[in-house]
Amino acid sequence: MTADITHSASRGSTDRWENEGGPMAPRRTPAPDELQIELKRYGIVPVQLTVFDWGGYRYSNARDAIAAAKRSAILV
Protein backbone atom coordinates (compact mmCIF):
# COMPACT_ATOMS: atom_id res chain seq x y z
CA MET A 1 0.00 0.00 0.00
CA THR A 2 1.40 3.39 -0.95
CA ALA A 3 0.36 6.76 0.35
CA ASP A 4 -0.26 9.65 -1.98
CA ILE A 5 1.89 12.57 -0.83
CA THR A 6 1.53 16.01 -2.31
CA HIS A 7 3.88 18.87 -1.56
CA SER A 8 2.71 22.45 -1.66
CA ALA A 9 4.96 25.20 -2.95
CA SER A 10 5.28 26.68 0.52
CA ARG A 11 6.33 23.36 2.05
CA GLY A 12 8.97 22.93 -0.64
CA SER A 13 10.51 26.29 0.18
CA THR A 14 10.61 25.33 3.86
CA ASP A 15 12.32 22.05 2.97
CA ARG A 16 15.00 23.92 1.06
CA TRP A 17 15.57 26.32 3.94
CA GLU A 18 15.84 23.51 6.50
CA ASN A 19 18.24 21.63 4.24
CA GLU A 20 20.56 24.64 4.03
CA GLY A 21 21.11 25.05 7.75
CA GLY A 22 18.64 22.88 9.51
CA PRO A 23 15.64 23.92 11.55
CA MET A 24 16.14 26.48 14.26
CA ALA A 25 16.66 24.68 17.55
CA PRO A 26 14.16 25.73 20.22
CA ARG A 27 15.72 27.71 23.05
CA ARG A 28 15.54 25.90 26.36
CA THR A 29 14.23 28.10 29.11
CA PRO A 30 15.21 27.08 32.63
CA ALA A 31 12.54 25.89 35.01
CA PRO A 32 11.53 28.49 37.62
CA ASP A 33 13.47 26.65 40.34
CA GLU A 34 16.61 26.54 38.18
CA LEU A 35 16.22 30.22 37.44
CA GLN A 36 15.97 31.09 41.14
CA ILE A 37 19.06 29.00 41.89
CA GLU A 38 21.07 30.77 39.19
CA LEU A 39 19.92 34.21 40.31
CA LYS A 40 20.98 33.43 43.87
CA ARG A 41 24.27 31.88 42.75
CA TYR A 42 25.32 35.02 40.87
CA GLY A 43 23.86 37.50 43.36
CA ILE A 44 21.29 38.86 40.90
CA VAL A 45 18.42 40.67 42.59
CA PRO A 46 15.20 41.49 40.70
CA VAL A 47 14.14 45.14 40.92
CA GLN A 48 10.66 46.47 40.20
CA LEU A 49 10.57 49.67 38.15
CA THR A 50 7.81 52.20 37.68
CA VAL A 51 7.31 53.32 34.11
CA PHE A 52 5.13 56.26 33.05
CA ASP A 53 3.27 55.81 29.77
CA TRP A 54 2.00 58.84 27.90
CA GLY A 55 1.30 59.45 24.22
CA GLY A 56 2.76 56.13 23.11
CA TYR A 57 6.05 56.77 24.87
CA ARG A 58 7.39 55.36 28.11
CA TYR A 59 9.27 57.42 30.64
CA SER A 60 11.26 56.26 33.65
CA ASN A 61 11.03 59.72 35.15
CA ALA A 62 7.61 61.21 36.04
CA ARG A 63 8.85 64.78 35.45
CA ASP A 64 9.84 63.87 31.87
CA ALA A 65 6.36 62.44 31.18
CA ILE A 66 4.73 65.57 32.59
CA ALA A 67 7.00 67.83 30.53
CA ALA A 68 6.14 65.91 27.34
CA ALA A 69 2.41 66.20 28.11
CA LYS A 70 2.77 69.94 28.73
CA ARG A 71 4.66 70.43 25.45
CA SER A 72 1.90 68.60 23.63
CA ALA A 73 -0.76 70.78 25.25
CA ILE A 74 1.03 73.91 24.04
CA LEU A 75 1.15 72.62 20.45
CA VAL A 76 -2.59 71.90 20.33
C-alpha positions as CSV (number, residue, x, y, z in Angstrom):
1,M,0.0,0.0,0.0
2,T,1.4,3.4,-0.9
3,A,0.4,6.8,0.4
4,D,-0.3,9.7,-2.0
5,I,1.9,12.6,-0.8
6,T,1.5,16.0,-2.3
7,H,3.9,18.9,-1.6
8,S,2.7,22.4,-1.7
9,A,5.0,25.2,-2.9
10,S,5.3,26.7,0.5
11,R,6.3,23.4,2.1
12,G,9.0,22.9,-0.6
13,S,10.5,26.3,0.2
14,T,10.6,25.3,3.9
15,D,12.3,22.0,3.0
16,R,15.0,23.9,1.1
17,W,15.6,26.3,3.9
18,E,15.8,23.5,6.5
19,N,18.2,21.6,4.2
20,E,20.6,24.6,4.0
21,G,21.1,25.1,7.7
22,G,18.6,22.9,9.5
23,P,15.6,23.9,11.5
24,M,16.1,26.5,14.3
25,A,16.7,24.7,17.6
26,P,14.2,25.7,20.2
27,R,15.7,27.7,23.0
28,R,15.5,25.9,26.4
29,T,14.2,28.1,29.1
30,P,15.2,27.1,32.6
31,A,12.5,25.9,35.0
32,P,11.5,28.5,37.6
33,D,13.5,26.6,40.3
34,E,16.6,26.5,38.2
35,L,16.2,30.2,37.4
36,Q,16.0,31.1,41.1
37,I,19.1,29.0,41.9
38,E,21.1,30.8,39.2
39,L,19.9,34.2,40.3
40,K,21.0,33.4,43.9
41,R,24.3,31.9,42.7
42,Y,25.3,35.0,40.9
43,G,23.9,37.5,43.4
44,I,21.3,38.9,40.9
45,V,18.4,40.7,42.6
46,P,15.2,41.5,40.7
47,V,14.1,45.1,40.9
48,Q,10.7,46.5,40.2
49,L,10.6,49.7,38.2
50,T,7.8,52.2,37.7
51,V,7.3,53.3,34.1
52,F,5.1,56.3,33.0
53,D,3.3,55.8,29.8
54,W,2.0,58.8,27.9
55,G,1.3,59.4,24.2
56,G,2.8,56.1,23.1
57,Y,6.1,56.8,24.9
58,R,7.4,55.4,28.1
59,Y,9.3,57.4,30.6
60,S,11.3,56.3,33.6
61,N,11.0,59.7,35.1
62,A,7.6,61.2,36.0
63,R,8.9,64.8,35.4
64,D,9.8,63.9,31.9
65,A,6.4,62.4,31.2
66,I,4.7,65.6,32.6
67,A,7.0,67.8,30.5
68,A,6.1,65.9,27.3
69,A,2.4,66.2,28.1
70,K,2.8,69.9,28.7
71,R,4.7,70.4,25.5
72,S,1.9,68.6,23.6
73,A,-0.8,70.8,25.2
74,I,1.0,73.9,24.0
75,L,1.1,72.6,20.4
76,V,-2.6,71.9,20.3
